[in-house]
Amino acid sequence: QVRLVESGGGLVQAGGSLRLSCAASGRTFNIYAMGWFCESQEKEREFVAAIGATGDSTQYANSVKGRFTISRDNAKNTIYLQMNNLRPEDTAVYYCALGGGTNVASVEDNDYNYWGQGTQVTVSS
């Protein structure tokens, strides 16, 4: 049974930073792509960032390029999302996902088989 547990969300002022973490268990971690998606009342689930199995390839949504950085530590079965210069429109629940059938960073949520419970990020203006 794959389990993904996110942490690190919270309330921050615009311009501030947060670092999200996602710890994985139950499956060999270092052969699968991982991703971050977000969802809010105003918008359906959308892609944020993804990283390939080895960490060599990454993808970002245009809205977060230059502000967010995705990384992974395969020794700790954990991925991270460093979020800088946060904006009120970044407010959402952030989910990590594991791509059970791919080792390549993907922007498509259909490529991800397992999802965490989410962590709330709230950015005040």
Jmol script that loads the backbone (N, CA, C; Angstrom):
load data "model"
ATOM      1  N   GLN A   1       0.843  -1.182   0.000  1.00  0.00           N
ATOM      2  CA  GLN A   1       0.000   0.000   0.000  1.00  0.00           C
ATOM      3  C   GLN A   1       0.886   1.243   0.000  1.00  0.00           C
ATOM      4  N   VAL A   2       0.725   2.065  -1.038  1.00  0.00           N
ATOM      5  CA  VAL A   2       1.506   3.297  -1.128  1.00  0.00           C
ATOM      6  C   VAL A   2       0.872   4.353  -0.233  1.00  0.00           C
ATOM      7  N   ARG A   3       1.713   5.044   0.493  1.00  0.00           N
ATOM      8  CA  ARG A   3       1.232   6.135   1.341  1.00  0.00           C
ATOM      9  C   ARG A   3       2.083   7.362   1.099  1.00  0.00           C
ATOM     10  N   LEU A   4       1.416   8.478   0.867  1.00  0.00           N
ATOM     11  CA  LEU A   4       2.078   9.766   0.666  1.00  0.00           C
ATOM     12  C   LEU A   4       1.558  10.733   1.717  1.00  0.00           C
ATOM     13  N   VAL A   5       2.461  11.350   2.447  1.00  0.00           N
ATOM     14  CA  VAL A   5       2.061  12.262   3.518  1.00  0.00           C
ATOM     15  C   VAL A   5       2.742  13.607   3.309  1.00  0.00           C
ATOM     16  N   GLU A   6       1.907  14.621   3.060  1.00  0.00           N
ATOM     17  CA  GLU A   6       2.428  15.968   2.868  1.00  0.00           C
ATOM     18  C   GLU A   6       2.510  16.708   4.203  1.00  0.00           C
ATOM     19  N   SER A   7       3.419  17.667   4.251  1.00  0.00           N
ATOM     20  CA  SER A   7       3.536  18.551   5.410  1.00  0.00           C
ATOM     21  C   SER A   7       4.158  19.863   4.970  1.00  0.00           C
ATOM     22  N   GLY A   8       4.086  20.855   5.849  1.00  0.00           N
ATOM     23  CA  GLY A   8       4.756  22.118   5.585  1.00  0.00           C
ATOM     24  C   GLY A   8       3.853  23.253   5.157  1.00  0.00           C
ATOM     25  N   GLY A   9       2.565  22.967   4.961  1.00  0.00           N
ATOM     26  CA  GLY A   9       1.658  24.047   4.597  1.00  0.00           C
ATOM     27  C   GLY A   9       1.416  24.989   5.763  1.00  0.00           C
ATOM     28  N   GLY A  10       0.722  26.091   5.483  1.00  0.00           N
ATOM     29  CA  GLY A  10       0.422  27.045   6.534  1.00  0.00           C
ATOM     30  C   GLY A  10      -0.022  28.369   5.974  1.00  0.00           C
ATOM     31  N   LEU A  11      -0.046  29.361   6.851  1.00  0.00           N
ATOM     32  CA  LEU A  11      -0.453  30.721   6.488  1.00  0.00           C
ATOM     33  C   LEU A  11       0.788  31.593   6.389  1.00  0.00           C
ATOM     34  N   VAL A  12       0.896  32.324   5.306  1.00  0.00           N
ATOM     35  CA  VAL A  12       2.066  33.175   5.088  1.00  0.00           C
ATOM     36  C   VAL A  12       1.617  34.442   4.373  1.00  0.00           C
ATOM     37  N   GLN A  13       2.322  35.529   4.596  1.00  0.00           N
ATOM     38  CA  GLN A  13       2.016  36.769   3.897  1.00  0.00           C
ATOM     39  C   GLN A  13       2.565  36.735   2.475  1.00  0.00           C
ATOM     40  N   ALA A  14       1.949  37.503   1.611  1.00  0.00           N
ATOM     41  CA  ALA A  14       2.437  37.622   0.244  1.00  0.00           C
ATOM     42  C   ALA A  14       3.911  38.019   0.252  1.00  0.00           C
ATOM     43  N   GLY A  15       4.682  37.366  -0.609  1.00  0.00           N
ATOM     44  CA  GLY A  15       6.109  37.590  -0.661  1.00  0.00           C
ATOM     45  C   GLY A  15       6.910  36.638   0.210  1.00  0.00           C
ATOM     46  N   GLY A  16       6.216  35.899   1.048  1.00  0.00           N
ATOM     47  CA  GLY A  16       6.883  34.967   1.942  1.00  0.00           C
ATOM     48  C   GLY A  16       7.188  33.634   1.282  1.00  0.00           C
ATOM     49  N   SER A  17       7.695  32.693   2.086  1.00  0.00           N
ATOM     50  CA  SER A  17       8.123  31.388   1.579  1.00  0.00           C
ATOM     51  C   SER A  17       7.584  30.261   2.437  1.00  0.00           C
ATOM     52  N   LEU A  18       7.407  29.125   1.817  1.00  0.00           N
ATOM     53  CA  LEU A  18       7.075  27.890   2.500  1.00  0.00           C
ATOM     54  C   LEU A  18       7.822  26.755   1.813  1.00  0.00           C
ATOM     55  N   ARG A  19       8.070  25.688   2.556  1.00  0.00           N
ATOM     56  CA  ARG A  19       8.666  24.490   1.985  1.00  0.00           C
ATOM     57  C   ARG A  19       7.764  23.313   2.297  1.00  0.00           C
ATOM     58  N   LEU A  20       7.185  22.731   1.264  1.00  0.00           N
ATOM     59  CA  LEU A  20       6.353  21.553   1.433  1.00  0.00           C
ATOM     60  C   LEU A  20       7.208  20.304   1.320  1.00  0.00           C
ATOM     61  N   SER A  21       6.832  19.288   2.079  1.00  0.00           N
ATOM     62  CA  SER A  21       7.481  17.986   2.007  1.00  0.00           C
ATOM     63  C   SER A  21       6.433  16.920   1.750  1.00  0.00           C
ATOM     64  N   CYS A  22       6.868  15.844   1.117  1.00  0.00           N
ATOM     65  CA  CYS A  22       5.987  14.697   0.885  1.00  0.00           C
ATOM     66  C   CYS A  22       6.803  13.440   1.109  1.00  0.00           C
ATOM     67  N   ALA A  23       6.452  12.691   2.149  1.00  0.00           N
ATOM     68  CA  ALA A  23       7.143  11.455   2.467  1.00  0.00           C
ATOM     69  C   ALA A  23       6.364  10.278   1.902  1.00  0.00           C
ATOM     70  N   ALA A  24       7.065   9.398   1.197  1.00  0.00           N
ATOM     71  CA  ALA A  24       6.437   8.248   0.553  1.00  0.00           C
ATOM     72  C   ALA A  24       6.855   6.957   1.233  1.00  0.00           C
ATOM     73  N   SER A  25       5.933   5.997   1.249  1.00  0.00           N
ATOM     74  CA  SER A  25       6.237   4.672   1.771  1.00  0.00           C
ATOM     75  C   SER A  25       5.405   3.651   1.018  1.00  0.00           C
ATOM     76  N   GLY A  26       5.853   2.410   1.076  1.00  0.00           N
ATOM     77  CA  GLY A  26       5.067   1.332   0.509  1.00  0.00           C
ATOM     78  C   GLY A  26       5.422   0.935  -0.909  1.00  0.00           C
ATOM     79  N   ARG A  27       6.364   1.639  -1.515  1.00  0.00           N
ATOM     80  CA  ARG A  27       6.755   1.290  -2.872  1.00  0.00           C
ATOM     81  C   ARG A  27       8.176   1.775  -3.091  1.00  0.00           C
ATOM     82  N   THR A  28       8.893   1.095  -3.968  1.00  0.00           N
ATOM     83  CA  THR A  28      10.226   1.578  -4.328  1.00  0.00           C
ATOM     84  C   THR A  28      10.089   2.977  -4.882  1.00  0.00           C
ATOM     85  N   PHE A  29      10.754   3.897  -4.251  1.00  0.00           N
ATOM     86  CA  PHE A  29      10.518   5.312  -4.517  1.00  0.00           C
ATOM     87  C   PHE A  29      11.316   5.834  -5.690  1.00  0.00           C
ATOM     88  N   ASN A  30      12.554   5.368  -5.813  1.00  0.00           N
ATOM     89  CA  ASN A  30      13.478   6.050  -6.707  1.00  0.00           C
ATOM     90  C   ASN A  30      13.347   5.660  -8.169  1.00  0.00           C
ATOM     91  N   ILE A  31      12.284   4.941  -8.552  1.00  0.00           N
ATOM     92  CA  ILE A  31      12.092   4.620  -9.959  1.00  0.00           C
ATOM     93  C   ILE A  31      10.845   5.290 -10.527  1.00  0.00           C
ATOM     94  N   TYR A  32      10.210   6.151  -9.741  1.00  0.00           N
ATOM     95  CA  TYR A  32       8.973   6.769 -10.182  1.00  0.00           C
ATOM     96  C   TYR A  32       9.062   8.295 -10.175  1.00  0.00           C
ATOM     97  N   ALA A  33       8.389   8.889 -11.147  1.00  0.00           N
ATOM     98  CA  ALA A  33       8.240  10.328 -11.144  1.00  0.00           C
ATOM     99  C   ALA A  33       7.325  10.749  -9.996  1.00  0.00           C
ATOM    100  N   MET A  34       7.492  11.986  -9.558  1.00  0.00           N
ATOM    101  CA  MET A  34       6.661  12.551  -8.505  1.00  0.00           C
ATOM    102  C   MET A  34       6.201  13.934  -8.938  1.00  0.00           C
ATOM    103  N   GLY A  35       5.072  14.346  -8.426  1.00  0.00           N
ATOM    104  CA  GLY A  35       4.558  15.649  -8.816  1.00  0.00           C
ATOM    105  C   GLY A  35       3.815  16.344  -7.698  1.00  0.00           C
ATOM    106  N   TRP A  36       3.613  17.638  -7.883  1.00  0.00           N
ATOM    107  CA  TRP A  36       2.785  18.455  -6.997  1.00  0.00           C
ATOM    108  C   TRP A  36       1.657  19.068  -7.820  1.00  0.00           C
ATOM    109  N   PHE A  37       0.451  18.998  -7.278  1.00  0.00           N
ATOM    110  CA  PHE A  37      -0.719  19.598  -7.888  1.00  0.00           C
ATOM    111  C   PHE A  37      -1.420  20.430  -6.826  1.00  0.00           C
ATOM    112  N   CYS A  38      -2.286  21.354  -7.251  1.00  0.00           N
ATOM    113  CA  CYS A  38      -3.025  22.146  -6.278  1.00  0.00           C
ATOM    114  C   CYS A  38      -4.485  22.262  -6.711  1.00  0.00           C
ATOM    115  N   GLU A  39      -5.327  22.532  -5.723  1.00  0.00           N
ATOM    116  CA  GLU A  39      -6.764  22.640  -5.958  1.00  0.00           C
ATOM    117  C   GLU A  39      -7.347  23.626  -4.960  1.00  0.00           C
ATOM    118  N   SER A  40      -8.290  24.447  -5.423  1.00  0.00           N
ATOM    119  CA  SER A  40      -8.954  25.379  -4.525  1.00  0.00           C
ATOM    120  C   SER A  40     -10.419  25.491  -4.916  1.00  0.00           C
ATOM    121  N   GLN A  41     -11.149  26.295  -4.191  1.00  0.00           N
ATOM    122  CA  GLN A  41     -12.565  26.487  -4.522  1.00  0.00           C
ATOM    123  C   GLN A  41     -12.720  27.203  -5.855  1.00  0.00           C
ATOM    124  N   GLU A  42     -11.717  28.007  -6.202  1.00  0.00           N
ATOM    125  CA  GLU A  42     -11.802  28.789  -7.434  1.00  0.00           C
ATOM    126  C   GLU A  42     -11.303  28.027  -8.659  1.00  0.00           C
ATOM    127  N   LYS A  43     -10.488  26.999  -8.426  1.00  0.00           N
ATOM    128  CA  LYS A  43      -9.923  26.308  -9.586  1.00  0.00           C
ATOM    129  C   LYS A  43      -9.858  24.803  -9.333  1.00  0.00           C
ATOM    130  N   GLU A  44     -10.062  24.046 -10.403  1.00  0.00           N
ATOM    131  CA  GLU A  44      -9.942  22.605 -10.316  1.00  0.00           C
ATOM    132  C   GLU A  44      -8.467  22.222 -10.153  1.00  0.00           C
ATOM    133  N   ARG A  45      -8.243  20.937  -9.862  1.00  0.00           N
ATOM    134  CA  ARG A  45      -6.876  20.482  -9.665  1.00  0.00           C
ATOM    135  C   ARG A  45      -6.023  20.840 -10.873  1.00  0.00           C
ATOM    136  N   GLU A  46      -4.881  21.441 -10.592  1.00  0.00           N
ATOM    137  CA  GLU A  46      -3.985  21.816 -11.679  1.00  0.00           C
ATOM    138  C   GLU A  46      -2.551  21.490 -11.323  1.00  0.00           C
ATOM    139  N   PHE A  47      -1.775  21.302 -12.357  1.00  0.00           N
ATOM    140  CA  PHE A  47      -0.374  20.931 -12.218  1.00  0.00           C
ATOM    141  C   PHE A  47       0.436  22.090 -11.659  1.00  0.00           C
ATOM    142  N   VAL A  48       1.395  21.759 -10.784  1.00  0.00           N
ATOM    143  CA  VAL A  48       2.312  22.754 -10.242  1.00  0.00           C
ATOM    144  C   VAL A  48       3.750  22.453 -10.672  1.00  0.00           C
ATOM    145  N   ALA A  49       4.226  21.250 -10.335  1.00  0.00           N
ATOM    146  CA  ALA A  49       5.615  20.900 -10.627  1.00  0.00           C
ATOM    147  C   ALA A  49       5.754  19.384 -10.623  1.00  0.00           C
ATOM    148  N   ALA A  50       6.758  18.889 -11.337  1.00  0.00           N
ATOM    149  CA  ALA A  50       7.021  17.457 -11.371  1.00  0.00           C
ATOM    150  C   ALA A  50       8.510  17.223 -11.482  1.00  0.00           C
ATOM    151  N   ILE A  51       8.933  16.031 -11.055  1.00  0.00           N
ATOM    152  CA  ILE A  51      10.337  15.680 -11.091  1.00  0.00           C
ATOM    153  C   ILE A  51      10.467  14.220 -11.490  1.00  0.00           C
ATOM    154  N   GLY A  52      11.447  13.923 -12.332  1.00  0.00           N
ATOM    155  CA  GLY A  52      11.663  12.558 -12.760  1.00  0.00           C
ATOM    156  C   GLY A  52      12.288  11.711 -11.664  1.00  0.00           C
ATOM    157  N   ALA A  53      12.384  10.412 -11.937  1.00  0.00           N
ATOM    158  CA  ALA A  53      12.809   9.464 -10.916  1.00  0.00           C
ATOM    159  C   ALA A  53      14.206   9.760 -10.362  1.00  0.00           C
ATOM    160  N   THR A  54      15.102  10.182 -11.231  1.00  0.00           N
ATOM    161  CA  THR A  54      16.474  10.455 -10.797  1.00  0.00           C
ATOM    162  C   THR A  54      16.669  11.889 -10.356  1.00  0.00           C
ATOM    163  N   GLY A  55      15.686  12.722 -10.580  1.00  0.00           N
ATOM    164  CA  GLY A  55      15.807  14.133 -10.227  1.00  0.00           C
ATOM    165  C   GLY A  55      16.433  14.997 -11.307  1.00  0.00           C
ATOM    166  N   ASP A  56      16.799  14.376 -12.427  1.00  0.00           N
ATOM    167  CA  ASP A  56      17.473  15.120 -13.492  1.00  0.00           C
ATOM    168  C   ASP A  56      16.516  15.965 -14.317  1.00  0.00           C
ATOM    169  N   SER A  57      15.260  15.594 -14.355  1.00  0.00           N
ATOM    170  CA  SER A  57      14.300  16.341 -15.163  1.00  0.00           C
ATOM    171  C   SER A  57      13.203  16.911 -14.280  1.00  0.00           C
ATOM    172  N   THR A  58      12.807  18.142 -14.601  1.00  0.00           N
ATOM    173  CA  THR A  58      11.733  18.796 -13.869  1.00  0.00           C
ATOM    174  C   THR A  58      10.807  19.514 -14.850  1.00  0.00           C
ATOM    175  N   GLN A  59       9.579  19.731 -14.409  1.00  0.00           N
ATOM    176  CA  GLN A  59       8.604  20.501 -15.172  1.00  0.00           C
ATOM    177  C   GLN A  59       7.920  21.445 -14.193  1.00  0.00           C
ATOM    178  N   TYR A  60       7.553  22.628 -14.668  1.00  0.00           N
ATOM    179  CA  TYR A  60       6.857  23.602 -13.827  1.00  0.00           C
ATOM    180  C   TYR A  60       5.702  24.228 -14.602  1.00  0.00           C
ATOM    181  N   ALA A  61       4.649  24.551 -13.875  1.00  0.00           N
ATOM    182  CA  ALA A  61       3.608  25.374 -14.460  1.00  0.00           C
ATOM    183  C   ALA A  61       4.171  26.773 -14.702  1.00  0.00           C
ATOM    184  N   ASN A  62       3.691  27.433 -15.744  1.00  0.00           N
ATOM    185  CA  ASN A  62       4.209  28.767 -16.068  1.00  0.00           C
ATOM    186  C   ASN A  62       4.031  29.739 -14.900  1.00  0.00           C
ATOM    187  N   SER A  63       2.966  29.565 -14.157  1.00  0.00           N
ATOM    188  CA  SER A  63       2.656  30.506 -13.079  1.00  0.00           C
ATOM    189  C   SER A  63       3.640  30.429 -11.910  1.00  0.00           C
ATOM    190  N   VAL A  64       4.408  29.333 -11.824  1.00  0.00           N
ATOM    191  CA  VAL A  64       5.326  29.183 -10.680  1.00  0.00           C
ATOM    192  C   VAL A  64       6.789  29.182 -11.092  1.00  0.00           C
ATOM    193  N   LYS A  65       7.063  29.209 -12.376  1.00  0.00           N
ATOM    194  CA  LYS A  65       8.450  29.206 -12.838  1.00  0.00           C
ATOM    195  C   LYS A  65       9.207  30.392 -12.247  1.00  0.00           C
ATOM    196  N   GLY A  66      10.393  30.114 -11.734  1.00  0.00           N
ATOM    197  CA  GLY A  66      11.206  31.148 -11.134  1.00  0.00           C
ATOM    198  C   GLY A  66      10.887  31.413  -9.674  1.00  0.00           C
ATOM    199  N   ARG A  67       9.781  30.848  -9.172  1.00  0.00           N
ATOM    200  CA  ARG A  67       9.405  31.047  -7.769  1.00  0.00           C
ATOM    201  C   ARG A  67       9.422  29.741  -6.974  1.00  0.00           C
ATOM    202  N   PHE A  68       9.033  28.649  -7.605  1.00  0.00           N
ATOM    203  CA  PHE A  68       8.967  27.347  -6.930  1.00  0.00           C
ATOM    204  C   PHE A  68      10.081  26.449  -7.453  1.00  0.00           C
ATOM    205  N   THR A  69      10.571  25.581  -6.573  1.00  0.00           N
ATOM    206  CA  THR A  69      11.573  24.600  -6.949  1.00  0.00           C
ATOM    207  C   THR A  69      11.196  23.246  -6.374  1.00  0.00           C
ATOM    208  N   ILE A  70      11.131  22.243  -7.239  1.00  0.00           N
ATOM    209  CA  ILE A  70      10.855  20.886  -6.796  1.00  0.00           C
ATOM    210  C   ILE A  70      12.173  20.131  -6.700  1.00  0.00           C
ATOM    211  N   SER A  71      12.286  19.286  -5.690  1.00  0.00           N
ATOM    212  CA  SER A  71      13.485  18.471  -5.524  1.00  0.00           C
ATOM    213  C   SER A  71      13.094  17.173  -4.838  1.00  0.00           C
ATOM    214  N   ARG A  72      14.027  16.222  -4.828  1.00  0.00           N
ATOM    215  CA  ARG A  72      13.755  14.948  -4.179  1.00  0.00           C
ATOM    216  C   ARG A  72      15.006  14.426  -3.529  1.00  0.00           C
ATOM    217  N   ASP A  73      14.801  13.668  -2.458  1.00  0.00           N
ATOM    218  CA  ASP A  73      15.882  12.987  -1.761  1.00  0.00           C
ATOM    219  C   ASP A  73      15.493  11.514  -1.739  1.00  0.00           C
ATOM    220  N   ASN A  74      16.047  10.753  -2.672  1.00  0.00           N
ATOM    221  CA  ASN A  74      15.647   9.347  -2.785  1.00  0.00           C
ATOM    222  C   ASN A  74      16.083   8.519  -1.576  1.00  0.00           C
ATOM    223  N   ALA A  75      17.113   8.953  -0.894  1.00  0.00           N
ATOM    224  CA  ALA A  75      17.549   8.235   0.302  1.00  0.00           C
ATOM    225  C   ALA A  75      16.517   8.361   1.422  1.00  0.00           C
ATOM    226  N   LYS A  76      15.745   9.450   1.398  1.00  0.00           N
ATOM    227  CA  LYS A  76      14.727   9.684   2.426  1.00  0.00           C
ATOM    228  C   LYS A  76      13.316   9.439   1.922  1.00  0.00           C
ATOM    229  N   ASN A  77      13.185   8.998   0.655  1.00  0.00           N
ATOM    230  CA  ASN A  77      11.854   8.776   0.055  1.00  0.00           C
ATOM    231  C   ASN A  77      10.972  10.011   0.193  1.00  0.00           C
ATOM    232  N   THR A  78      11.549  11.153  -0.085  1.00  0.00           N
ATOM    233  CA  THR A  78      10.847  12.418   0.148  1.00  0.00           C
ATOM    234  C   THR A  78      11.063  13.371  -1.018  1.00  0.00           C
ATOM    235  N   ILE A  79      10.002  14.086  -1.372  1.00  0.00           N
ATOM    236  CA  ILE A  79      10.148  15.190  -2.310  1.00  0.00           C
ATOM    237  C   ILE A  79       9.790  16.487  -1.597  1.00  0.00           C
ATOM    238  N   TYR A  80      10.235  17.582  -2.190  1.00  0.00           N
ATOM    239  CA  TYR A  80      10.042  18.896  -1.591  1.00  0.00           C
ATOM    240  C   TYR A  80       9.535  19.879  -2.638  1.00  0.00           C
ATOM    241  N   LEU A  81       8.855  20.895  -2.172  1.00  0.00           N
ATOM    242  CA  LEU A  81       8.481  22.010  -3.027  1.00  0.00           C
ATOM    243  C   LEU A  81       8.820  23.286  -2.276  1.00  0.00           C
ATOM    244  N   GLN A  82       9.896  23.924  -2.687  1.00  0.00           N
ATOM    245  CA  GLN A  82      10.278  25.210  -2.106  1.00  0.00           C
ATOM    246  C   GLN A  82       9.485  26.295  -2.819  1.00  0.00           C
ATOM    247  N   MET A  83       8.695  27.038  -2.065  1.00  0.00           N
ATOM    248  CA  MET A  83       7.796  28.047  -2.622  1.00  0.00           C
ATOM    249  C   MET A  83       8.250  29.419  -2.134  1.00  0.00           C
ATOM    250  N   ASN A  84       8.741  30.230  -3.040  1.00  0.00           N
ATOM    251  CA  ASN A  84       9.216  31.574  -2.704  1.00  0.00           C
ATOM    252  C   ASN A  84       8.331  32.621  -3.365  1.00  0.00           C
ATOM    253  N   ASN A  85       8.404  33.833  -2.824  1.00  0.00           N
ATOM    254  CA  ASN A  85       7.653  34.953  -3.379  1.00  0.00           C
ATOM    255  C   ASN A  85       6.181  34.568  -3.593  1.00  0.00           C
ATOM    256  N   LEU A  86       5.584  34.027  -2.567  1.00  0.00           N
ATOM    257  CA  LEU A  86       4.219  33.537  -2.665  1.00  0.00           C
ATOM    258  C   LEU A  86       3.233  34.672  -2.912  1.00  0.00           C
ATOM    259  N   ARG A  87       2.184  34.340  -3.633  1.00  0.00           N
ATOM    260  CA  ARG A  87       1.141  35.295  -4.009  1.00  0.00           C
ATOM    261  C   ARG A  87      -0.210  34.807  -3.472  1.00  0.00           C
ATOM    262  N   PRO A  88      -1.153  35.693  -3.267  1.00  0.00           N
ATOM    263  CA  PRO A  88      -2.489  35.247  -2.811  1.00  0.00           C
ATOM    264  C   PRO A  88      -3.109  34.206  -3.730  1.00  0.00           C
ATOM    265  N   GLU A  89      -2.850  34.285  -5.021  1.00  0.00           N
ATOM    266  CA  GLU A  89      -3.422  33.320  -5.964  1.00  0.00           C
ATOM    267  C   GLU A  89      -2.792  31.929  -5.850  1.00  0.00           C
ATOM    268  N   ASP A  90      -1.722  31.796  -5.073  1.00  0.00           N
ATOM    269  CA  ASP A  90      -1.144  30.474  -4.802  1.00  0.00           C
ATOM    270  C   ASP A  90      -1.932  29.729  -3.724  1.00  0.00           C
ATOM    271  N   THR A  91      -2.863  30.412  -3.075  1.00  0.00           N
ATOM    272  CA  THR A  91      -3.660  29.774  -2.030  1.00  0.00           C
ATOM    273  C   THR A  91      -4.422  28.577  -2.579  1.00  0.00           C
ATOM    274  N   ALA A  92      -4.209  27.415  -1.955  1.00  0.00           N
ATOM    275  CA  ALA A  92      -4.830  26.168  -2.425  1.00  0.00           C
ATOM    276  C   ALA A  92      -4.420  25.044  -1.490  1.00  0.00           C
ATOM    277  N   VAL A  93      -5.043  23.898  -1.695  1.00  0.00           N
ATOM    278  CA  VAL A  93      -4.560  22.663  -1.098  1.00  0.00           C
ATOM    279  C   VAL A  93      -3.573  22.047  -2.081  1.00  0.00           C
ATOM    280  N   TYR A  94      -2.401  21.709  -1.572  1.00  0.00           N
ATOM    281  CA  TYR A  94      -1.345  21.148  -2.412  1.00  0.00           C
ATOM    282  C   TYR A  94      -1.227  19.651  -2.142  1.00  0.00           C
ATOM    283  N   TYR A  95      -1.231  18.878  -3.230  1.00  0.00           N
ATOM    284  CA  TYR A  95      -1.169  17.433  -3.157  1.00  0.00           C
ATOM    285  C   TYR A  95       0.103  16.933  -3.826  1.00  0.00           C
ATOM    286  N   CYS A  96       0.746  15.955  -3.229  1.00  0.00           N
ATOM    287  CA  CYS A  96       1.821  15.285  -3.946  1.00  0.00           C
ATOM    288  C   CYS A  96       1.274  13.994  -4.550  1.00  0.00           C
ATOM    289  N   ALA A  97       1.925  13.562  -5.602  1.00  0.00           N
ATOM    290  CA  ALA A  97       1.460  12.394  -6.331  1.00  0.00           C
ATOM    291  C   ALA A  97       2.642  11.584  -6.813  1.00  0.00           C
ATOM    292  N   LEU A  98       2.434  10.293  -6.893  1.00  0.00           N
ATOM    293  CA  LEU A  98       3.472   9.364  -7.357  1.00  0.00           C
ATOM    294  C   LEU A  98       3.009   8.749  -8.679  1.00  0.00           C
ATOM    295  N   GLY A  99       3.879   8.806  -9.664  1.00  0.00           N
ATOM    296  CA  GLY A  99       3.538   8.262 -10.969  1.00  0.00           C
ATOM    297  C   GLY A  99       3.901   6.796 -11.058  1.00  0.00           C
ATOM    298  N   GLY A 100       2.952   5.947 -10.773  1.00  0.00           N
ATOM    299  CA  GLY A 100       3.248   4.522 -10.674  1.00  0.00           C
ATOM    300  C   GLY A 100       3.668   3.867 -11.972  1.00  0.00           C
ATOM    301  N   GLY A 101       3.455   4.548 -13.092  1.00  0.00           N
ATOM    302  CA  GLY A 101       3.803   3.923 -14.354  1.00  0.00           C
ATOM    303  C   GLY A 101       4.817   4.691 -15.165  1.00  0.00           C
ATOM    304  N   THR A 102       5.453   5.675 -14.549  1.00  0.00           N
ATOM    305  CA  THR A 102       6.384   6.490 -15.306  1.00  0.00           C
ATOM    306  C   THR A 102       7.539   6.944 -14.436  1.00  0.00           C
ATOM    307  N   ASN A 103       8.700   7.095 -15.060  1.00  0.00           N
ATOM    308  CA  ASN A 103       9.851   7.659 -14.349  1.00  0.00           C
ATOM    309  C   ASN A 103      10.212   9.039 -14.889  1.00  0.00           C
ATOM    310  N   VAL A 104       9.357   9.575 -15.752  1.00  0.00           N
ATOM    311  CA  VAL A 104       9.610  10.858 -16.391  1.00  0.00           C
ATOM    312  C   VAL A 104       8.675  11.907 -15.802  1.00  0.00           C
ATOM    313  N   ALA A 105       9.215  13.083 -15.535  1.00  0.00           N
ATOM    314  CA  ALA A 105       8.392  14.174 -15.006  1.00  0.00           C
ATOM    315  C   ALA A 105       7.234  14.452 -15.967  1.00  0.00           C
ATOM    316  N   SER A 106       6.018  14.426 -15.456  1.00  0.00           N
ATOM    317  CA  SER A 106       4.838  14.597 -16.288  1.00  0.00           C
ATOM    318  C   SER A 106       3.929  15.677 -15.726  1.00  0.00           C
ATOM    319  N   VAL A 107       3.303  16.430 -16.625  1.00  0.00           N
ATOM    320  CA  VAL A 107       2.369  17.478 -16.215  1.00  0.00           C
ATOM    321  C   VAL A 107       0.928  16.959 -16.150  1.00  0.00           C
ATOM    322  N   GLU A 108       0.730  15.700 -16.574  1.00  0.00           N
ATOM    323  CA  GLU A 108      -0.624  15.150 -16.684  1.00  0.00           C
ATOM    324  C   GLU A 108      -1.015  14.403 -15.413  1.00  0.00           C
ATOM    325  N   ASP A 109      -2.124  14.771 -14.814  1.00  0.00           N
ATOM    326  CA  ASP A 109      -2.506  14.095 -13.573  1.00  0.00           C
ATOM    327  C   ASP A 109      -2.868  12.629 -13.814  1.00  0.00           C
ATOM    328  N   ASN A 110      -3.234  12.293 -15.055  1.00  0.00           N
ATOM    329  CA  ASN A 110      -3.549  10.889 -15.358  1.00  0.00           C
ATOM    330  C   ASN A 110      -2.328   9.976 -15.279  1.00  0.00           C
ATOM    331  N   ASP A 111      -1.136  10.547 -15.271  1.00  0.00           N
ATOM    332  CA  ASP A 111       0.079   9.749 -15.173  1.00  0.00           C
ATOM    333  C   ASP A 111       0.431   9.381 -13.740  1.00  0.00           C
ATOM    334  N   TYR A 112      -0.355   9.888 -12.803  1.00  0.00           N
ATOM    335  CA  TYR A 112      -0.058   9.659 -11.386  1.00  0.00           C
ATOM    336  C   TYR A 112      -1.126   8.765 -10.763  1.00  0.00           C
ATOM    337  N   ASN A 113      -0.665   7.714 -10.104  1.00  0.00           N
ATOM    338  CA  ASN A 113      -1.582   6.707  -9.586  1.00  0.00           C
ATOM    339  C   ASN A 113      -1.916   6.881  -8.117  1.00  0.00           C
ATOM    340  N   TYR A 114      -1.016   7.527  -7.378  1.00  0.00           N
ATOM    341  CA  TYR A 114      -1.187   7.616  -5.933  1.00  0.00           C
ATOM    342  C   TYR A 114      -1.098   9.078  -5.505  1.00  0.00           C
ATOM    343  N   TRP A 115      -1.964   9.430  -4.554  1.00  0.00           N
ATOM    344  CA  TRP A 115      -2.078  10.823  -4.125  1.00  0.00           C
ATOM    345  C   TRP A 115      -2.078  10.915  -2.599  1.00  0.00           C
ATOM    346  N   GLY A 116      -1.501  11.999  -2.109  1.00  0.00           N
ATOM    347  CA  GLY A 116      -1.560  12.271  -0.680  1.00  0.00           C
ATOM    348  C   GLY A 116      -2.872  12.944  -0.305  1.00  0.00           C
ATOM    349  N   GLN A 117      -3.006  13.268   0.986  1.00  0.00           N
ATOM    350  CA  GLN A 117      -4.227  13.880   1.493  1.00  0.00           C
ATOM    351  C   GLN A 117      -4.240  15.392   1.311  1.00  0.00           C
ATOM    352  N   GLY A 118      -3.096  15.966   1.048  1.00  0.00           N
ATOM    353  CA  GLY A 118      -3.028  17.393   0.799  1.00  0.00           C
ATOM    354  C   GLY A 118      -2.627  18.200   2.022  1.00  0.00           C
ATOM    355  N   THR A 119      -2.046  19.366   1.758  1.00  0.00           N
ATOM    356  CA  THR A 119      -1.692  20.314   2.807  1.00  0.00           C
ATOM    357  C   THR A 119      -2.114  21.706   2.343  1.00  0.00           C
ATOM    358  N   GLN A 120      -2.742  22.454   3.255  1.00  0.00           N
ATOM    359  CA  GLN A 120      -3.295  23.764   2.902  1.00  0.00           C
ATOM    360  C   GLN A 120      -2.205  24.832   2.905  1.00  0.00           C
ATOM    361  N   VAL A 121      -2.173  25.609   1.851  1.00  0.00           N
ATOM    362  CA  VAL A 121      -1.310  26.785   1.771  1.00  0.00           C
ATOM    363  C   VAL A 121      -2.216  27.993   1.609  1.00  0.00           C
ATOM    364  N   THR A 122      -2.070  28.957   2.511  1.00  0.00           N
ATOM    365  CA  THR A 122      -2.871  30.176   2.459  1.00  0.00           C
ATOM    366  C   THR A 122      -1.939  31.379   2.452  1.00  0.00           C
ATOM    367  N   VAL A 123      -2.084  32.211   1.439  1.00  0.00           N
ATOM    368  CA  VAL A 123      -1.237  33.387   1.294  1.00  0.00           C
ATOM    369  C   VAL A 123      -2.108  34.625   1.446  1.00  0.00           C
ATOM    370  N   SER A 124      -1.809  35.425   2.444  1.00  0.00           N
ATOM    371  CA  SER A 124      -2.592  36.635   2.689  1.00  0.00           C
ATOM    372  C   SER A 124      -1.956  37.826   1.985  1.00  0.00           C
ATOM    373  N   SER A 125      -2.802  38.772   1.586  1.00  0.00           N
ATOM    374  CA  SER A 125      -2.306  39.938   0.851  1.00  0.00           C
ATOM    375  C   SER A 125      -1.942  41.072   1.799  1.00  0.00           C
TER     376      SER A 125
END
end "model"
wireframe off; spacefill off
backbone 0.3
color backbone group
